[in-house]
Amino acid sequence: MNYQFEPMTPMEIERRSMATIKKELGGRVFPPEVEPVVLRVIHTTADFDYADSLVFSEGAVEAGISALRGGSSIVTDTHMAQSGINGRVLGSFGGKVYNFVSDPDVSAEAKRRGCTRSVAAAEKAASLGIPLIWAVGNAPTSLIRLCELLEEDAVPAPLLVIGVPVGFVHVVEAKEQLIATLSERSIPYIVARGRKGGSNVAAAVCNALLYQASMDRRE
């Protein structure tokens, strides 16, 4: 027997999805500024583990919203994250999404030095010389290099770091190093502890912040 699908608009599908997520969270309460980010990530992944693994430094969401409303740009480590971020809304604030991982000069530099393109791309982002929101969903080496650049005072302090790479090698350690490095410097962060994450998660966090920034502007 074929399932009878009820016609619904995209807005209705999202509304029902969010209601289902809240119900399955069993009445769990999050800080009001954090809840939209957690819900958006669970909505994107259908993975309730993020209710526990996502960690937020104090004031991280507010810092991200303020940065976006101030015209900050976002640098990502993958084209998937870049494509997933709502560039139209970001552009309405004056920001843009950077991704350098496939740039010819980045590829050449990575080959010359025998490092990952993510490392070389992080260095190119640092060379812009402007404060950015960093959204890393794939490459732990990008986070490790960012920590090194901060220790070398070779990069402007990020306005927010979204550290959510996925994987099995260096991922957990890179995230913990990131938390320690950023905490020492009072740089706001949103991190998915453990192995889970991904470019879709990085984009989901950015979009949750963009949505809140837009709501604040309309109000």
C-alpha positions, 0 to 999 in steps of 0.5 A, spaced: 500 500 500 502 506 498 503 511 503 498 517 502 502 524 503 499 530 505 500 536 501 504 541 505 508 547 504 515 548 505 514 552 511 509 547 514 514 542 513 519 546 517 514 547 522 512 540 523 519 538 523 521 543 529 515 541 533 517 533 532 524 535 534 521 539 541 517 533 542 522 528 542 527 532 546 522 531 552 521 538 554 528 539 555 530 546 556 536 550 553 538 557 554 533 561 549 539 564 545 542 557 544 535 553 542 534 555 535 541 553 533 541 546 537 534 545 533 536 547 526 542 542 527 538 537 529 533 539 523 539 538 518 542 532 521 536 528 524 541 527 530 539 528 537 546 527 539 547 534 538 543 536 544 549 534 548 555 535 544 554 542 541 557 547 546 557 554 546 562 559 550 558 565 554 555 570 549 557 566 543 550 566 539 550 574 541 557 575 538 555 571 532 549 575 531 552 582 532 558 580 527 553 578 522 549 584 523 555 588 523 557 586 516 562 580 518 564 575 512 564 568 513 570 563 511 569 556 510 573 550 509 569 547 504 564 548 498 559 544 501 558 549 507 559 555 502 553 553 498 549 551 504 550 558 507 544 563 505 548 568 501 542 572 500 541 574 507 548 574 509 549 579 503 543 583 505 548 585 511 554 586 507 558 580 508 560 574 504 562 567 504 569 566 503 572 559 501 579 558 498 580 551 498 580 550 491 584 556 489 590 555 484 595 558 489 592 554 495 593 548 491 600 550 489 602 552 496 599 545 499 603 541 494 610 545 495 609 544 502 606 537 503 601 540 507 593 540 506 589 545 502 585 546 508 592 549 512 594 553 506 587 556 505 586 557 513 593 561 512 590 565 506 584 567 510 588 569 515 592 574 510 586 578 509 587 581 515 580 582 517 576 579 523 572 573 520 567 568 522 570 561 521 565 556 520 569 549 519 565 543 518 570 538 515 578 539 516 581 539 523 587 541 520 584 548 519 582 548 526 589 546 528 592 551 523 587 557 526 590 555 533 597 556 531 596 562 527 592 565 533 598 563 538 603 566 533 599 573 533 598 572 525 591 572 524 586 577 527 582 575 532 575 571 529 569 574 531 566 567 532 569 560 531 564 554 529 568 548 529 564 542 527 569 538 523 567 530 522 571 524 522 576 519 526 583 522 525 585 528 529 578 531 530 576 530 537 583 533 539 583 539 534 576 541 537 579 540 544 585 544 542 580 549 539 576 550 545 582 551 550 586 556 545 579 560 544 578 560 551 584 563 553 583 569 548 576 570 550 574 568 543 567 566 542 566 559 539 560 554 538 563 547 537 560 540 536 565 535 541 566 528 539 567 525 532 560 528 529 559 534 525 560 536 517 559 541 512 552 541 513 552 542 520 557 548 519 552 551 514 546 550 519 549 554 525 551 559 520 543 559 518 541 559 525 545 565 526 543 569 520 535 567 521 536 570 528 540 576 526 534 577 520 529 577 526 532 582 530 532 587 524 525 586 523 523 587 530 
